[in-house]
Amino acid sequence: MTDPLRLGIAGLGTVGTGVVKIVRQKAELLAARAGRPVAITAVSARTRDKDRGVNLSDYAWEDDPVALATRDDVDVFVELMGGSDGPAKAATEAAIAAGKDVVTANKAMLAHHGQALAKAAESAGSVLRFEAAVAGGIPVIKALTEGLAGNDITRVMGVMNGTCNYILTRMQATGQGYNALFEEADKLGYLEADPNLDVGGIDAGHKLALLSSIAFGTQVNFDAVELEGIQSVTLEDISHAADMGYRIKLLGVAQLTGRGLEQRMSPCLVPASSPLGQLEGGTNMVVLEGDMVEQIVLRGPGAGEGPTASAVMADVMDIARGIRLSTFGQPATELQQAKPARAATPAPYYLRMSLEDKPGALAKVATVLGEAGISINRMRQYRHDDTTAPVLIVTHKTTRTALDGALDAMTKLDVIASAPVALRIETV
Amino acid sequence: MTDPLRLGIAGLGTVGTGVVKIVRQKAELLAARAGRPVAITAVSARTRDKDRGVNLSDYAWEDDPVALATRDDVDVFVELMGGSDGPAKAATEAAIAAGKDVVTANKAMLAHHGQALAKAAESAGSVLRFEAAVAGGIPVIKALTEGLAGNDITRVMGVMNGTCNYILTRMQATGQGYNALFEEADKLGYLEADPNLDVGGIDAGHKLALLSSIAFGTQVNFDAVELEGIQSVTLEDISHAADMGYRIKLLGVAQLTGRGLEQRMSPCLVPASSPLGQLEGGTNMVVLEGDMVEQIVLRGPGAGEGPTASAVMADVMDIARGIRLSTFGQPATELQQAKPARAATPAPYYLRMSLEDKPGALAKVATVLGEAGISINRMRQYRHDDTTAPVLIVTHKTTRTALDGALDAMTKLDVIASAPVALRIETV
């Protein structure tokens, strides 16, 4: 039998524990599939004395992940600590410098340092893989890098933060507002320590930046992702959207056009009957569009011990099988620097605002839109009992630039009671 | 630059032409992704003089696919002729014997000879891959073999014949019967030359047998697939199912349990709100369930030039990148021979029958079910104007064996006007 592939695992939280369980419980299956055994030689975590429900006594212990990453008896450094910098980055760099392969679930680290790390790995002859960093158990990195390798990718979309989708679909189902459901999600342990990573769209934005890079052969550029969280989505938005046959999702969209690379992560309206519109709860969905394949939709659990550990093991098994791919599907040195294009692709928009109940108020708003060259598809004023009237407008296709100009002019009108909210309607 | 990977393509129908277009039009992209150029050196088809809309003048021509498969200037034999035996098999065998790698879209050939061909390829050191044989553009072979390599697969399900799904969803949408929509599908060119391959479930059964093999590490056993076509599904079944919140799909299900390997391809009821229930038209969907990953759903075009050529290119690009996997995810010599288990997993069933309008008719049917140990969940007798009454019954969970006993006893009753139809209700 061939030599085992030896793993050193840093980080023994949910995912790390899941990986240990798989390697221990499925030794025979993994060996049959990989053609060689997969074994753990050493582990590292912040706290040693803690019952994790798995037997770690067979493995060497390292307090320092850097020491773990560079051990002679480790072939693959499995980084499951998290955090964009600090120990995760230091240990990953050390592993690469020592010629180890690296498997990580760390989207924040790769979104910020993916280009540099991939370059370092490639010049060291190491492999750096990250299936578990995007959309949990869904093998989307593999689908995009390998399964669609014969396509020019035209668009990538995804609902990739389960917590946001949970909050949004529960708002629709229960009629409770954002704040109540934020509390509920928090009680259920669905939120990151810094909840803005979830509801601010940052976590999902990291994932989008990684997918963009593979899809379009461009350098990871998280800073160019237009981020908008779900905090300003109201129950009224959700019910207005539903009335018109839409659902609101925190949707990531990446497109490379003549205008540059668009990367947006923001609440959008999508058709209620589309796969994205039908996605409920914490499940993730990624839509991959290519010139040959048309559209592939992948759906699955975006988090959790089993699914995320499954994705980590996909990378480990690739390495065990001798599959050695570039981190982003082609050498990091050949990835292009794409010009960021802010929401350049025109789309219809949903606008919600509150107007003073004065004669001519609606006309003033309509005039502003007309002057910006934006035509109105539908407009509704809702029944109201106080001095301000809720109004919603669906525009025909327009650019975000034209829209921003109009929104700016609107807020200066004396009839606007609260700043208008604009949500893009994405064709899927 | 590294040496190009040289393809010899046999079969220049829709898919073959699509592959030629990709290789010609995306030379730079493919080379960047693979790290080496991908080129075509020779082609073969039944007719040479035919305008296929692509320029073939750069390639050597072979009338005989076996000659093509064994050319010195061919590294990968791309088999797109189809047919389980004959030239496709002869040329594939010749290619393997000559040490070539093989990429094929031929589900029939692999369903019948996959085990022998995989064994031959592996002992020759060749790679034999078939992403395009299952579910068109969806990279499901890759997802299962590699993406879920850390899982014990618990169940695989799929709607993998677009023509059947087209007919069934059009029956629901238009209220037209099976025969009318069969004609419509035929006019649209959706049917195979032998339409029984589609509507009899054979084509989809081939695909299921291939997925089973990878999922469970078992030898391909198409003969053990329980096949039932959609010909006996009536408009009444579709509308009764809809009334109860279900849709009818030609659904493939494979499960390995203590009772053995179940492989079924048959019309089933699935919840209307599930991803499978929501699947309309010619689109394919595969559901992969594993102990770690829970459930992954993949959706995409199951046929057509672009999508199928995209899948062929996924295999070609893997080979160009040096990825060399066993055909069924582990060496063919190690695949188990699983005992076939006929629909052993209990399920609820939908039964439709026509009873003579006589006193006590329903009671007799209910008694037969009770004697077989099958309890009734719901029973409806529909309004009728003639001497026979349509009746439908939904049972609680039962085994197919118990059900078959009851159906047999029922047909002997003097109150049964037409043989009962039974459709499984699949939990998804």
Interface residues (C-beta under 8 A of the other chain):
Chain A: G18 I22 K26 L29 L30 A32 R33 A34 G35 E131 G137 I138 P139 K142 A143 E146 G147 L148 A149 G150 N151 D152 G217 P275 Q278 G290 D291 M292 V293 E294 Q295 I296 V297 L298 R299 G300 P301 G304 G306 P307 A309 S310 A311 V312 M313 A314 V316 M317 D318 R321 G322 I323 R324 L325 G329 Q330 P331 E334
Chain B: G18 I22 K26 L29 L30 A32 R33 A34 G35 E131 G137 I138 P139 K142 A143 E146 G147 L148 A149 G150 N151 D152 G217 P275 Q278 G290 D291 M292 V293 E294 Q295 I296 V297 L298 R299 G300 P301 G304 G306 P307 A309 S310 A311 V312 M313 A314 V316 M317 D318 R321 G322 I323 R324 L325 G329 Q330 P331 E334
